[in-house]
Structures are given as C-alpha cells and as structure tokens.
Amino acid sequence: MAYQRFYPPQRESTGIGAFLAGLGLGVLIGAAMGMLSAPHRGDVTRRKIVRQAGVARDQVVDAVEDFVERRAEGDERENGEI
C-alpha cells in the first residue's frame, strides 16, 4: 500500500475580505515608507508639486492651442480660404 500523507482541508482566503486586508496593509506600509524616505519636509514637497503642476498645465494649454491653430489652418486650406 502506498504511503499517503493526510493534509487537513485549508480554508481558502480568496474572497474580497482578503483582498481588502492586503490592500489596506499595502497602503499603510507604502505611506510609512514614503514618510520615512521623503527627501524634503512636507511644505517644500507641496511647493515643488504645485510648481511642477503649473508647468505641466502650461505645457498642456500650449499643446492644445497649437492643435487648435493647426486644425483651423487645415480647415481653411480645405475650404480654399488661403
């Protein structure tokens, strides 16, 4: 007779509760690591973020304006207005 090892049935933790627990733990660990490894104080970091967001906003506005101008020029050429 072959040797068979008995393993008791294990409860599967594939439900939404296990997912949420893992997600919460990951958020906590990520927040703690972010605070411990931050290169600057919070006020300095916030100023940098605001400045970079302003630069990005300006770039997007410029790109949209260029697109609108090129689109208008293309429409004028199609209609023979130029």
CYANA upper distance limits for C-alpha pairs under 8 A (distance plus 0.5 A):
 13 SER  CA     18 ALA  CA      6.43
 14 THR  CA     18 ALA  CA      6.85
 14 THR  CA     19 PHE  CA      7.95
 15 GLY  CA     19 PHE  CA      7.21
 16 ILE  CA     20 LEU  CA      6.61
 17 GLY  CA     21 ALA  CA      6.59
 18 ALA  CA     22 GLY  CA      6.67
 19 PHE  CA     23 LEU  CA      6.58
 20 LEU  CA     24 GLY  CA      6.51
 21 ALA  CA     25 LEU  CA      6.66
 22 GLY  CA     26 GLY  CA      6.59
 23 LEU  CA     27 VAL  CA      6.71
 24 GLY  CA     28 LEU  CA      6.75
 25 LEU  CA     29 ILE  CA      6.67
 26 GLY  CA     30 GLY  CA      6.44
 27 VAL  CA     31 ALA  CA      6.54
 28 LEU  CA     32 ALA  CA      6.67
 29 ILE  CA     33 MET  CA      6.62
 30 GLY  CA     34 GLY  CA      6.52
 31 ALA  CA     35 MET  CA      6.74
 32 ALA  CA     36 LEU  CA      6.71
 33 MET  CA     37 SER  CA      6.51
 34 GLY  CA     38 ALA  CA      6.31
 40 HIS  CA     44 VAL  CA      6.64
 40 HIS  CA     45 THR  CA      6.59
 41 ARG  CA     45 THR  CA      6.82
 42 GLY  CA     46 ARG  CA      6.60
 43 ASP  CA     47 ARG  CA      6.77
 44 VAL  CA     48 LYS  CA      6.82
 45 THR  CA     49 ILE  CA      6.70
 46 ARG  CA     50 VAL  CA      6.65
 47 ARG  CA     51 ARG  CA      6.62
 48 LYS  CA     52 GLN  CA      6.60
 49 ILE  CA     53 ALA  CA      6.48
 50 VAL  CA     54 GLY  CA      6.68
 51 ARG  CA     55 VAL  CA      6.88
 52 GLN  CA     56 ALA  CA      6.63
 53 ALA  CA     57 ARG  CA      6.52
 54 GLY  CA     58 ASP  CA      6.69
 55 VAL  CA     59 GLN  CA      6.78
 56 ALA  CA     60 VAL  CA      6.74
 57 ARG  CA     61 VAL  CA      6.65
 58 ASP  CA     62 ASP  CA      6.62
 59 GLN  CA     63 ALA  CA      6.62
 60 VAL  CA     64 VAL  CA      6.63
 61 VAL  CA     65 GLU  CA      6.62
 62 ASP  CA     66 ASP  CA      6.63
 63 ALA  CA     67 PHE  CA      6.66
 64 VAL  CA     68 VAL  CA      6.64
 65 GLU  CA     69 GLU  CA      6.67
 66 ASP  CA     70 ARG  CA      6.65
 67 PHE  CA     71 ARG  CA      6.50
 68 VAL  CA     72 ALA  CA      6.60
 69 GLU  CA     73 GLU  CA      6.70
 70 ARG  CA     74 GLY  CA      6.62
 71 ARG  CA     75 ASP  CA      6.75
 72 ALA  CA     76 GLU  CA      6.73
 73 GLU  CA     77 ARG  CA      6.74
 74 GLY  CA     78 GLU  CA      6.77
 75 ASP  CA     79 ASN  CA      6.79
 76 GLU  CA     80 GLY  CA      6.65
 76 GLU  CA     81 GLU  CA      5.62
 76 GLU  CA     82 ILE  CA      6.73
 77 ARG  CA     81 GLU  CA      6.50
 77 ARG  CA     82 ILE  CA      6.24
